[in-house]
Structures are given as C-alpha cells and as structure tokens.
Amino acid sequence: PPQYKHPRTALDPPTADPPSLDSSPLRSSGFRIPLTGRLTTVYILNDMDVYLETDRLTLRWFTPDDLHLIVELDSDPAVKRYIDNGAPVDHADLVETLEWWLTHYPREVGYGFWAAYEKAAGSFIGWFHFRPGDAAGPLEPELGYRLRKQAWGKGFGTEGSIALIEHGFRELGVERVYAQTMAVNIGSRRVMEKAGMR
C-alpha cells in the first residue's frame, strides 16, 4: 500500500494519566496532552474539544451524540460509491461503528477517529482516522478519511491528512503511515499522493 516514511521522533509523556474505560474519555476533565507542531495544535480536554487544528479545519473527538452526522454522511450514494460496494446505510451497523470508534480514545491514546469541521462555515464535512491498522502495531498507523461531497476538490482531505501524518511522526513517534483505497478511486489516490505517500 502507499506509505509515507520519515525518521522516528519521540513523544513527550502526557501531563496526566489517560482516562480509564470506567469514565468516559469524552467527559474527562483531568486528561490533558498539549502537543504542538508546524501545522497542528493539539489539546485533549473535555466534551467536544479539539484534537487537532489546521488553517481551515478543526478535528475533534466524536461523541455518542454524533450518530446523525455519520448517518447523513453515509447516506450519500456518491460518498459510498467505493465503500461497501455502495450498499445503503445500515443504521444498526453505524450505531456499532460509532461505539467502536469511541473505544479508541482511552485504549489507544493519541489515535482514533476525528470529526472534521470547516472553520469558516463551522460545518461538519466528514471524518479522518489515524489509528493502528489491523496488521500493524501502533508505530505503523493507518490514515483514512471520508468527506461529504460538498467538501470534495477543495484540498480538505490533503490538508487534514498532512496534519495527521506530521503529527504522527513528530509527536507520536510513528515509523510509517499507510493508507489504502481502490485503484479506481482517483480522488482518494490524489489525496494520498499530495500528502506525500508513495
């Protein structure tokens, strides 16, 4: 698969212990990891708080109240064209999907699924994920993204991807980032290429 290579960097330890599964990470007031980089500023604090920002995007933690956002996103046949063979939305499946996403925050600190908002409009445009893949450890995370059709062709996918990749190498100490898409999905392939993946 396409990959982006960069020398490994070190991660400073968090200023507090991460929350346990017994207390929702989305409502934790004591967990704070300040991280900074050229393209990113990261703070993990409370409900709806920002994980990462770029010039035009804000990526925040998902919450249990965000189900309608991913249902709406996946209800667009254009968005699902290369996903699940274009199958229609399965509401029950998306409930389980969101629940699974929420487990990443306390279990894999610094990794997970992030709701993406366009700053100028304050609107939800999709999501990104940056997490250990099924066949690799935490130092070889997978990058992924799914954006609303209205957000296509504006560079948001590339902007968010570059920020996550740089954050991964600079702050999380990753050694390799990979992503995958169908060969016919030209738009997604271009995002990977522009983000420096090869």
Secondary structure, DSSP 8 states (H G I E B T S, - for coil): --EEE---------SS----TTS-GGG-SS----EE-SS-EE---STT-EEEE-SSEEEEE--GGGHHHHHHHHT-TTTTTTSGGG----HHHHHHHHHHHHHHHHHSTT-EEEEEEETTTTEEEEEEEEEE-TTS-TTSEEEEEEE-GGGTTTTHHHHHHHHHHHHIIIII--SEEE----TT-HHHHHHHHHTT--
